Amino acid sequence: MTKLLFVCLGNICRSPSAENIMNHLVEKAGLGDLITCDSAGTASYHVGNPPDRRMAAAARKRDIELLGSARQFNKQDFENFDLILAMDRENYENILALDRAGKYKDKVRLMCDFCQIYDLKEVPDPYYGGLEGFDRVIDLLLDACGGLLEYVKSDLVDR
């Protein structure tokens, strides 16, 4: 079982979207028994809250339902997950700050490293912007999750 963790700041916009998009793609590919996904935030602002309603509406336009509730990233996540995907550079640095010895550095990647179409280096936070920002993030995450799925599938074959 490959375990993926998606991480943003508050765990109500970008990371739950990535988690649910990836789950959608994994199920479509018939790989639900081989890949599992979760999400978390580096901050505790929204712990227990559902995904942002604007993000959920943008995802619903693409027939993807955003499920789950926000939780904060913790040190145990390094052990529990095979790959930790940060939405932006600040999230990446905050995650690595919890791994002072650098033991898990190879597990932490930027989500946009897996984009196949978009050339952005970070997933922008749509929280304080207009509705078009939420649509843009869903499209970007669909691209990145598609690339991530190909990466994970090739890793599964190599095992």
MARGU-143155 format. One line per field, with one value per atom (N, C-alpha, C): residue number from 1; residue in one letter; atom name; y, x, z. Coordinates in nm, 3 decimals, decimal comma. Atoms other than C-alpha are relative to their C-alpha. Last residue first. Layout:
% residues N
resi <- NUM_...
resn <- A_...
name <- CA_...
c2 <- Y_...
c1 <- X_...
c3 <- Z_...
END
This chain:
% residues 159
resi <- 159_159_159_158_158_158_157_157_157_156_156_156_155_155_155_154_154_154_153_153_153_152_152_152_151_151_151_150_150_150_149_149_149_148_148_148_147_147_147_146_146_146_145_145_145_144_144_144_143_143_143_142_142_142_141_141_141_140_140_140_139_139_139_138_138_138_137_137_137_136_136_136_135_135_135_134_134_134_133_133_133_132_132_132_131_131_131_130_130_130_129_129_129_128_128_128_127_127_127_126_126_126_125_125_125_124_124_124_123_123_123_122_122_122_121_121_121_120_120_120_119_119_119_118_118_118_117_117_117_116_116_116_115_115_115_114_114_114_113_113_113_112_112_112_111_111_111_110_110_110_109_109_109_108_108_108_107_107_107_106_106_106_105_105_105_104_104_104_103_103_103_102_102_102_101_101_101_100_100_100_99_99_99_98_98_98_97_97_97_96_96_96_95_95_95_94_94_94_93_93_93_92_92_92_91_91_91_90_90_90_89_89_89_88_88_88_87_87_87_86_86_86_85_85_85_84_84_84_83_83_83_82_82_82_81_81_81_80_80_80_79_79_79_78_78_78_77_77_77_76_76_76_75_75_75_74_74_74_73_73_73_72_72_72_71_71_71_70_70_70_69_69_69_68_68_68_67_67_67_66_66_66_65_65_65_64_64_64_63_63_63_62_62_62_61_61_61_60_60_60_59_59_59_58_58_58_57_57_57_56_56_56_55_55_55_54_54_54_53_53_53_52_52_52_51_51_51_50_50_50_49_49_49_48_48_48_47_47_47_46_46_46_45_45_45_44_44_44_43_43_43_42_42_42_41_41_41_40_40_40_39_39_39_38_38_38_37_37_37_36_36_36_35_35_35_34_34_34_33_33_33_32_32_32_31_31_31_30_30_30_29_29_29_28_28_28_27_27_27_26_26_26_25_25_25_24_24_24_23_23_23_22_22_22_21_21_21_20_20_20_19_19_19_18_18_18_17_17_17_16_16_16_15_15_15_14_14_14_13_13_13_12_12_12_11_11_11_10_10_10_9_9_9_8_8_8_7_7_7_6_6_6_5_5_5_4_4_4_3_3_3_2_2_2_1_1_1
resn <- R_R_R_D_D_D_V_V_V_L_L_L_D_D_D_S_S_S_K_K_K_V_V_V_Y_Y_Y_E_E_E_L_L_L_L_L_L_G_G_G_G_G_G_C_C_C_A_A_A_D_D_D_L_L_L_L_L_L_L_L_L_D_D_D_I_I_I_V_V_V_R_R_R_D_D_D_F_F_F_G_G_G_E_E_E_L_L_L_G_G_G_G_G_G_Y_Y_Y_Y_Y_Y_P_P_P_D_D_D_P_P_P_V_V_V_E_E_E_K_K_K_L_L_L_D_D_D_Y_Y_Y_I_I_I_Q_Q_Q_C_C_C_F_F_F_D_D_D_C_C_C_M_M_M_L_L_L_R_R_R_V_V_V_K_K_K_D_D_D_K_K_K_Y_Y_Y_K_K_K_G_G_G_A_A_A_R_R_R_D_D_D_L_L_L_A_A_A_L_L_L_I_I_I_N_N_N_E_E_E_Y_Y_Y_N_N_N_E_E_E_R_R_R_D_D_D_M_M_M_A_A_A_L_L_L_I_I_I_L_L_L_D_D_D_F_F_F_N_N_N_E_E_E_F_F_F_D_D_D_Q_Q_Q_K_K_K_N_N_N_F_F_F_Q_Q_Q_R_R_R_A_A_A_S_S_S_G_G_G_L_L_L_L_L_L_E_E_E_I_I_I_D_D_D_R_R_R_K_K_K_R_R_R_A_A_A_A_A_A_A_A_A_A_A_A_M_M_M_R_R_R_R_R_R_D_D_D_P_P_P_P_P_P_N_N_N_G_G_G_V_V_V_H_H_H_Y_Y_Y_S_S_S_A_A_A_T_T_T_G_G_G_A_A_A_S_S_S_D_D_D_C_C_C_T_T_T_I_I_I_L_L_L_D_D_D_G_G_G_L_L_L_G_G_G_A_A_A_K_K_K_E_E_E_V_V_V_L_L_L_H_H_H_N_N_N_M_M_M_I_I_I_N_N_N_E_E_E_A_A_A_S_S_S_P_P_P_S_S_S_R_R_R_C_C_C_I_I_I_N_N_N_G_G_G_L_L_L_C_C_C_V_V_V_F_F_F_L_L_L_L_L_L_K_K_K_T_T_T_M_M_M
name <- N_CA_C_N_CA_C_N_CA_C_N_CA_C_N_CA_C_N_CA_C_N_CA_C_N_CA_C_N_CA_C_N_CA_C_N_CA_C_N_CA_C_N_CA_C_N_CA_C_N_CA_C_N_CA_C_N_CA_C_N_CA_C_N_CA_C_N_CA_C_N_CA_C_N_CA_C_N_CA_C_N_CA_C_N_CA_C_N_CA_C_N_CA_C_N_CA_C_N_CA_C_N_CA_C_N_CA_C_N_CA_C_N_CA_C_N_CA_C_N_CA_C_N_CA_C_N_CA_C_N_CA_C_N_CA_C_N_CA_C_N_CA_C_N_CA_C_N_CA_C_N_CA_C_N_CA_C_N_CA_C_N_CA_C_N_CA_C_N_CA_C_N_CA_C_N_CA_C_N_CA_C_N_CA_C_N_CA_C_N_CA_C_N_CA_C_N_CA_C_N_CA_C_N_CA_C_N_CA_C_N_CA_C_N_CA_C_N_CA_C_N_CA_C_N_CA_C_N_CA_C_N_CA_C_N_CA_C_N_CA_C_N_CA_C_N_CA_C_N_CA_C_N_CA_C_N_CA_C_N_CA_C_N_CA_C_N_CA_C_N_CA_C_N_CA_C_N_CA_C_N_CA_C_N_CA_C_N_CA_C_N_CA_C_N_CA_C_N_CA_C_N_CA_C_N_CA_C_N_CA_C_N_CA_C_N_CA_C_N_CA_C_N_CA_C_N_CA_C_N_CA_C_N_CA_C_N_CA_C_N_CA_C_N_CA_C_N_CA_C_N_CA_C_N_CA_C_N_CA_C_N_CA_C_N_CA_C_N_CA_C_N_CA_C_N_CA_C_N_CA_C_N_CA_C_N_CA_C_N_CA_C_N_CA_C_N_CA_C_N_CA_C_N_CA_C_N_CA_C_N_CA_C_N_CA_C_N_CA_C_N_CA_C_N_CA_C_N_CA_C_N_CA_C_N_CA_C_N_CA_C_N_CA_C_N_CA_C_N_CA_C_N_CA_C_N_CA_C_N_CA_C_N_CA_C_N_CA_C_N_CA_C_N_CA_C_N_CA_C_N_CA_C_N_CA_C_N_CA_C_N_CA_C_N_CA_C_N_CA_C_N_CA_C_N_CA_C_N_CA_C_N_CA_C_N_CA_C_N_CA_C_N_CA_C_N_CA_C_N_CA_C_N_CA_C_N_CA_C_N_CA_C_N_CA_C_N_CA_C_N_CA_C_N_CA_C
c2 <- 0,071_-0,291_-0,149_0,024_-0,126_-0,081_0,100_-0,163_-0,037_0,128_0,017_-0,112_0,047_0,301_-0,135_0,048_0,336_-0,051_0,124_0,358_-0,057_0,106_0,616_-0,135_0,022_0,841_-0,118_0,068_0,805_-0,034_0,136_0,891_-0,079_0,076_1,192_-0,145_0,029_1,320_-0,083_0,091_1,294_-0,041_0,134_1,449_-0,104_0,053_1,745_-0,140_0,023_1,807_-0,067_0,110_1,768_-0,038_0,124_1,987_-0,123_0,024_2,269_-0,132_0,039_2,247_-0,034_0,135_2,249_-0,048_0,096_2,545_-0,143_0,013_2,743_-0,104_0,079_2,681_-0,027_0,136_2,805_-0,094_0,060_3,115_-0,144_0,056_3,194_-0,065_0,137_3,232_-0,064_0,020_3,540_-0,145_-0,052_3,564_-0,025_-0,142_3,531_0,061_-0,034_3,149_0,146_-0,081_3,075_0,065_0,009_2,961_0,090_-0,124_2,918_-0,022_-0,009_2,567_0,126_0,012_2,617_0,005_0,070_2,579_-0,025_-0,067_2,670_-0,086_-0,018_2,515_0,078_-0,129_2,368_0,007_-0,107_2,074_0,136_0,042_1,768_0,111_-0,058_1,880_-0,046_0,104_1,637_0,054_0,081_1,874_-0,104_-0,040_2,099_-0,070_0,055_1,905_0,032_-0,103_1,991_-0,060_-0,057_1,691_0,113_-0,126_1,546_0,060_0,028_1,175_0,126_0,060_1,235_-0,031_-0,101_1,474_-0,055_0,022_1,203_0,095_0,143_1,161_-0,025_0,021_1,527_-0,144_0,089_1,536_-0,026_-0,066_1,839_-0,084_0,112_1,676_0,054_0,100_1,918_-0,123_-0,053_2,201_-0,097_0,041_1,986_0,052_0,145_2,027_-0,045_0,026_2,404_-0,149_-0,038_2,433_-0,029_0,091_2,243_0,027_0,126_2,442_-0,101_-0,025_2,763_-0,126_0,001_2,629_0,021_-0,112_2,550_-0,008_-0,082_2,270_0,119_-0,137_2,021_0,083_-0,096_1,654_0,137_-0,115_1,395_0,113_-0,123_1,055_0,111_0,024_0,717_0,127_-0,024_0,808_-0,021_0,060_0,683_0,012_0,146_0,742_-0,064_0,040_1,108_-0,152_0,009_1,151_-0,040_0,140_1,073_-0,020_0,075_1,418_-0,146_0,030_1,592_-0,089_0,088_1,771_-0,024_-0,058_1,936_-0,109_0,041_1,814_0,062_-0,048_1,942_-0,057_-0,115_1,737_0,031_-0,005_1,494_0,122_0,061_1,489_0,022_-0,020_1,705_-0,050_-0,041_1,559_0,013_0,048_1,547_0,059_0,126_1,571_-0,062_0,107_1,840_-0,137_-0,027_2,123_-0,108_0,060_1,962_0,021_0,143_2,053_-0,069_0,011_2,425_-0,147_-0,034_2,403_-0,012_0,113_2,221_0,025_0,104_2,489_-0,120_-0,049_2,759_-0,102_0,016_2,560_0,047_-0,131_2,531_-0,019_-0,082_2,169_0,127_0,063_2,053_0,086_-0,062_2,190_-0,078_0,049_1,969_0,056_0,141_2,163_-0,036_0,053_2,498_-0,145_-0,096_2,718_-0,064_0,060_2,434_0,086_-0,081_2,518_-0,066_-0,030_2,287_0,084_-0,138_2,143_0,021_-0,068_1,782_0,143_-0,137_1,549_0,059_-0,080_1,178_0,142_-0,142_0,932_0,063_-0,068_0,556_0,144_-0,138_0,368_0,059_-0,019_-0,007_0,138_0,093_-0,129_0,016_-0,033_0,178_-0,092_0,021_0,114_0,030_0,132_0,067_-0,034_0,087_0,362_-0,141_0,016_0,544_-0,095_0,088_0,478_-0,024_0,135_0,626_-0,098_0,056_0,930_-0,144_0,013_1,007_-0,068_0,115_0,945_-0,030_0,120_1,183_-0,125_0,017_1,449_-0,127_0,052_1,395_-0,017_0,133_1,429_-0,060_0,096_1,720_-0,142_0,012_1,906_-0,101_0,093_1,829_-0,015_0,140_1,975_-0,094_0,071_2,292_-0,147_-0,032_2,429_-0,092_-0,014_2,329_0,034_0,127_2,190_0,014_0,023_2,517_-0,129_-0,075_2,564_-0,040_-0,144_2,295_0,070_-0,098_1,928_0,142_-0,132_1,622_0,105_-0,106_1,284_0,134_-0,137_0,975_0,099_-0,098_0,614_0,141_-0,128_0,342_0,103_-0,118_0,000_0,125
c1 <- -0,015_0,863_0,006_-0,140_0,932_0,020_-0,050_0,569_0,145_0,062_0,446_0,052_-0,066_0,693_-0,054_-0,131_0,563_0,081_0,020_0,207_0,135_0,025_0,317_-0,020_-0,122_0,471_-0,018_-0,094_0,171_0,130_0,050_-0,060_0,092_-0,034_0,154_-0,046_-0,143_0,127_0,046_-0,018_-0,252_0,146_0,040_-0,251_0,011_-0,105_-0,053_-0,033_-0,122_-0,291_0,107_0,032_-0,607_0,123_-0,010_-0,441_-0,039_-0,142_-0,385_0,019_-0,062_-0,745_0,148_0,051_-0,878_0,065_-0,069_-0,650_-0,048_-0,139_-0,775_0,076_0,004_-1,138_0,141_0,033_-1,068_-0,006_-0,120_-0,891_-0,024_-0,081_-1,188_0,128_0,040_-1,402_0,084_0,132_-1,216_-0,025_0,026_-0,919_-0,143_0,037_-0,857_-0,032_0,088_-0,862_-0,046_0,111_-0,719_-0,085_0,108_-0,377_-0,115_0,037_-0,154_-0,117_0,146_-0,021_-0,041_0,078_0,353_-0,149_-0,085_0,614_-0,074_-0,010_0,375_0,085_-0,140_0,453_0,018_-0,032_0,111_0,147_0,041_0,071_0,045_-0,033_0,234_-0,029_0,082_0,245_0,051_0,067_0,419_-0,091_-0,104_0,674_-0,061_-0,016_0,372_0,115_0,107_0,293_0,021_0,097_0,627_-0,102_-0,012_0,803_-0,101_0,074_0,868_0,030_0,143_0,963_-0,080_0,029_1,332_-0,148_-0,004_1,358_-0,039_0,113_1,248_0,000_0,023_1,564_-0,105_0,004_1,662_-0,025_-0,111_1,765_0,005_-0,130_1,544_0,119_-0,093_1,234_0,143_0,034_0,971_0,091_-0,043_1,134_-0,031_-0,139_1,092_0,053_-0,003_0,715_0,141_0,061_0,737_-0,002_-0,097_0,981_-0,055_-0,114_0,748_0,101_0,046_0,446_0,114_0,012_0,638_-0,047_-0,133_0,745_-0,007_-0,088_0,389_0,130_0,061_0,133_0,087_0,027_0,345_-0,053_0,005_0,321_-0,044_0,067_0,428_0,012_-0,028_0,516_-0,085_-0,112_0,540_0,044_0,022_0,318_0,128_0,124_0,284_-0,018_-0,005_0,640_-0,116_-0,122_0,661_0,011_0,030_0,297_0,123_0,032_0,404_-0,032_-0,124_0,567_-0,026_-0,078_0,230_0,118_-0,113_0,033_0,073_-0,133_-0,283_0,104_-0,085_-0,632_0,137_-0,137_-0,913_0,067_-0,007_-1,223_0,147_-0,101_-1,307_-0,011_0,036_-1,488_0,111_-0,105_-1,463_-0,051_0,054_-1,689_0,115_-0,083_-1,550_-0,056_0,054_-1,786_0,090_-0,074_-1,577_-0,038_0,015_-1,816_0,068_0,127_-1,823_-0,026_-0,025_-1,456_-0,126_-0,087_-1,528_0,026_0,082_-1,821_0,081_0,089_-1,608_-0,086_-0,084_-1,341_-0,086_-0,033_-1,602_0,087_0,116_-1,746_0,028_0,059_-1,405_-0,112_-0,061_-1,336_-0,080_0,007_-1,492_0,074_0,091_-1,370_-0,001_0,136_-1,220_-0,099_0,011_-0,893_-0,146_0,130_-0,932_-0,024_0,110_-0,656_-0,138_0,117_-0,420_-0,126_0,055_-0,135_-0,127_-0,113_0,078_-0,045_-0,047_-0,239_0,118_-0,023_-0,329_0,044_-0,048_-0,444_0,012_0,047_-0,499_0,050_-0,031_-0,459_-0,059_0,090_-0,443_0,048_-0,037_-0,295_-0,104_-0,145_-0,287_0,046_-0,058_-0,643_0,151_0,039_-0,793_0,057_-0,115_-0,598_-0,029_0,013_-0,885_0,113_-0,105_-0,772_-0,006_0,021_-1,101_0,102_0,116_-1,060_-0,028_-0,041_-0,708_-0,114_-0,082_-0,824_0,044_0,084_-1,107_0,079_0,087_-0,881_-0,088_-0,083_-0,629_-0,082_-0,027_-0,894_0,081_0,122_-1,009_0,014_0,033_-0,662_-0,119_-0,096_-0,567_-0,031_0,032_-0,884_0,092_0,113_-0,826_-0,046_-0,033_-0,475_-0,121_-0,087_-0,571_0,022_0,010_-0,871_0,085_0,141_-0,954_-0,015_0,066_-0,624_-0,150_0,112_-0,510_-0,077_-0,006_-0,160_-0,112_0,002_-0,125_0,002_-0,009_-0,032_-0,003_-0,001_-0,120_-0,008_0,055_-0,031_0,020_-0,031_0,016_-0,066_0,076_0,030_0,049_-0,069_0,137_-0,088_0,084_0,000_0,089
c3 <- -0,128_-0,648_-0,019_-0,033_-0,985_0,127_0,095_-1,099_0,035_-0,036_-0,787_-0,090_-0,122_-0,852_0,044_0,045_-1,209_0,119_0,075_-1,072_-0,045_-0,097_-0,813_-0,071_-0,078_-1,079_0,096_0,091_-1,311_0,073_0,018_-1,021_-0,092_-0,121_-0,935_-0,013_0,007_-1,292_0,119_0,113_-1,281_-0,014_-0,047_-0,934_-0,111_-0,088_-1,065_0,050_0,077_-1,357_0,087_0,090_-1,150_-0,083_-0,077_-0,887_-0,082_-0,026_-1,138_0,074_0,127_-1,259_0,018_0,034_-0,902_-0,129_-0,087_-0,817_-0,029_0,047_-1,117_0,082_0,123_-1,023_-0,052_-0,043_-0,670_-0,120_-0,060_-0,802_0,043_0,109_-1,028_0,052_0,032_-0,715_-0,110_0,059_-0,600_-0,037_0,133_-0,367_-0,046_-0,006_0,006_-0,135_-0,113_0,026_0,000_0,051_-0,322_0,110_-0,099_-0,193_-0,046_-0,070_-0,497_0,096_0,012_-0,576_0,078_-0,123_-0,618_-0,032_-0,096_-0,896_0,132_-0,131_-1,177_0,093_-0,037_-1,516_0,130_-0,061_-1,587_0,037_0,091_-1,825_0,053_0,135_-1,665_-0,102_0,107_-1,305_-0,137_0,078_-1,069_-0,111_0,064_-0,917_-0,094_0,140_-0,856_-0,071_0,083_-0,539_-0,148_0,036_-0,379_-0,097_0,135_-0,230_-0,015_0,015_0,115_-0,136_0,010_0,147_-0,034_0,131_0,070_-0,020_0,105_0,367_-0,137_0,092_0,612_-0,119_0,024_0,824_-0,110_0,144_0,797_-0,041_0,037_1,164_-0,151_-0,021_1,231_-0,044_0,023_1,081_0,010_-0,101_1,216_-0,008_-0,130_1,020_0,114_-0,023_0,708_0,134_-0,020_0,727_0,035_-0,131_0,775_0,033_-0,104_0,483_0,139_0,011_0,249_0,111_-0,060_0,366_0,003_-0,144_0,289_0,073_-0,060_-0,053_0,152_0,035_-0,160_0,079_0,104_-0,177_-0,041_-0,045_0,012_-0,116_0,110_-0,084_0,049_-0,059_0,172_-0,101_0,073_0,022_0,060_0,090_0,193_-0,072_0,143_0,487_-0,080_0,053_0,846_-0,151_-0,005_0,966_-0,075_0,071_0,862_-0,008_0,144_0,969_-0,081_0,029_1,327_-0,149_0,025_1,339_-0,037_-0,120_1,310_-0,035_0,025_1,037_0,131_0,009_1,168_-0,024_-0,112_1,091_-0,020_-0,016_0,872_0,124_-0,089_0,802_0,028_-0,104_0,526_0,087_-0,128_0,193_0,101_-0,100_-0,120_0,135_-0,130_-0,390_0,099_-0,111_-0,743_0,129_-0,056_-1,040_0,106_0,069_-1,213_0,053_0,143_-1,120_-0,084_0,042_-0,773_-0,149_0,023_-0,731_-0,053_0,118_-0,774_-0,035_0,117_-0,531_-0,129_0,026_-0,273_-0,124_0,059_-0,300_-0,037_0,135_-0,240_-0,074_0,089_0,053_-0,142_0,031_0,222_-0,103_0,105_0,320_-0,027_0,132_0,649_-0,103_0,098_0,983_-0,131_-0,014_1,256_-0,101_-0,041_1,279_0,025_0,041_1,098_0,042_0,010_1,238_-0,017_-0,065_1,343_-0,010_-0,110_1,108_0,053_-0,088_0,890_0,120_0,008_0,744_0,093_-0,127_0,674_-0,027_0,008_0,398_0,139_-0,113_0,344_-0,023_-0,009_0,058_0,126_-0,094_0,005_0,019_-0,032_-0,291_0,094_0,000_-0,361_0,044_-0,097_-0,288_0,011_-0,137_-0,452_0,105_-0,087_-0,772_0,147_-0,063_-1,016_0,095_0,051_-1,231_0,059_0,144_-1,174_-0,062_0,018_-0,801_-0,148_-0,042_-0,800_-0,021_0,106_-1,000_0,031_0,119_-0,755_-0,113_-0,026_-0,453_-0,121_0,014_-0,608_0,026_0,143_-0,655_-0,021_0,063_-0,296_-0,151_-0,054_-0,146_-0,073_0,057_-0,374_0,046_0,142_-0,279_-0,066_0,013_0,088_-0,145_-0,030_0,047_0,000_0,095_-0,139_0,034_0,143_0,047_-0,086_0,040_0,407_-0,149_0,032_0,538_-0,026_-0,092_0,700_-0,021_-0,126_0,554_0,096_0,025_0,287_0,136_-0,109_0,304_-0,053_0,062_0,093_0,110_-0,086_0,242_-0,070_0,040_0,023_0,095_-0,078_0,142_-0,031_0,005_-0,101_0,069_0,000_0,000_0,000
END
